[in-house]
Amino acid sequence: MNPIKLTGHVLKKTLTILEHPELLRTVGRNVHRGFAKELFFLKKTLGIMPRTILDVGAATGEYSKAARFVFPQAQVYAFEPIPRSCEELRTLATKDNYITVFELALSSRNEKTSFHYNQFSFSSSLLEMTERHTTEFPATGVNGNAIMFQKWE
């Protein structure tokens, strides 16, 4: 990496931690600092103290982990339809009893539809892959596996 870029990157991280000293506790804990910063904003500035948090499209659980870091009393329900991402979520949940994993996608409709998988799992979606998507994420392979959405009650 270019030493100037590296210095800028380190400086940016240092300034973020100086602005938000509570983020210092994320160091060495593998907590996504960006998510934690946003969640601390909700907690400190807006006074929001949720008891329940829904992580829809939870992927590998970065947001769930940050949510539990900022709100240690909250129960997190993580929803993720991609099996390999769900495996990582379940591993996280075995270490934290306040995270519950559901291997499914959520929708407002009760229907069967295609889920478009991508090798870069964070860009997988119910939305169809567009030309821009395939340009930004060249590993896109539209795999229209059908999944059934049902009302969850």
N, C-alpha and C positions, 0 to 999 in steps of 0.2 A: 504494500500500500504506500502511496505517496506520503512522505513525512509531513508535508503541509496539510494534506487532508486528514491525516491521523491526528495532528495537533488540533485542528479545527474540531474534529469529532470529540476528542477528549475535553476540549474547552467547552463545547456545547453541553456535554454531559455534566461537567463540573458546575456550570452556571445553572443548569436545571436543578441540581441537588442543592445549590446555595439558595435558590429561590424557594425551594420546597424541601426543607431539611428532613421532613418525615420520609422522603424517598431514600434517604441514606440507608434505612433498614432493609431496602430491597436488595442491596449489594450482597452477593453471595447466596441469595435465597431463590434465585431463578424466578423472580417475579417481574413481569413485564412492566417496566418503569412508565411507559406511556399510558397504559391502562390505569395503573395505580395513581398517576398524577390526575387523570380525569376523575377518578373515583374520589380522591381526596378533595377535589374541588366540590363535588356534590356534598360531601360530608361537612367540610369546613365552611364553605361559602354559602351553601344553600340549606345547610342543616338537615340534609336527608340522611336518615338512619334506617335503611330497609331491613326487615326481618326475613324477607324472601326475595331472591334474585333469580330471574330467568335468563339463562344464557342460551339464546336460540341461534343455532348454527355454531355450536361451541368449538368446533374443530378439535384441537388437541388440549383445550382447557386453559389457554393463557389468560383469558378474561375471567374465567371462574376462579383461577388461582389468585389473581389480583383482587377480585371482589372479596374473597375470603381473607386476604391480607388486610384490606382496608376496613372491612366489616366482619370481624371475627365471630360475631354472634349470628350472622345471617345464614340461612339455609339456601344453598344454590341448587337449582334444578337445571341441568345441562342437557340440551337436545342436540343430537348430531346423527345424521343418517349414514355417514360414511364409515363402514366397518373398521378400517385400519385407524382412522382418527378416534373412533370410539374405544379401541383397545387402549390408546394412550390416556383417554379420559378415565377409563375404568381403573387404570393403574394409579392415576391421581386420586381417584375417589377411595381407593383402598387405604390411602394415607390420610384421608380427611373425611370423617363421617358426616360432615355437613355438605358434601357434594353428592348429589344423586344423579345418575346418568340414565338417559333414555335414548336408545338407538332408533331414532325416528326424526322425521322432518315435521315441522308444524305448518299448517296452512289454515286459511279461513274457509276452505272448500272441502267437501267430502267427495273426492274423486280420485281416479287413477290417472297418473301423469308420469312423464319422463323426468328423470333426474340426470343432469348432464355432468358426468365425472371428468375430472382433469387430473393429470399427473401431479400438478401443483394443487393439492386438495383444497387450499383456501379459495381457489377460484371456481370450484365446482358449484353448481347452482341449479335451481329449478328453471331459471331463465335460459333461453336458448343462447348458444354461443354465437356472437356476432363476429364480423370481420375484425373489428377493433380488438375484441377479446383474443382472437387467435393471433393477432399481431403482438399484443402486449404479453400474452402467455403462449409462446410457440408450442409448448408441450400439450396444448389442448387436443384432446381426442374426444369427440362427441360420442359418448356411449349412452344411448338413450335407454338405460334400464328403467323399466316401469316400476313405480312404487304406488301403493294405494294409500290415499289419505283418508282417514276416518275421523269423525268427531271424537275428541278425547274428553271424556267427562269424568 
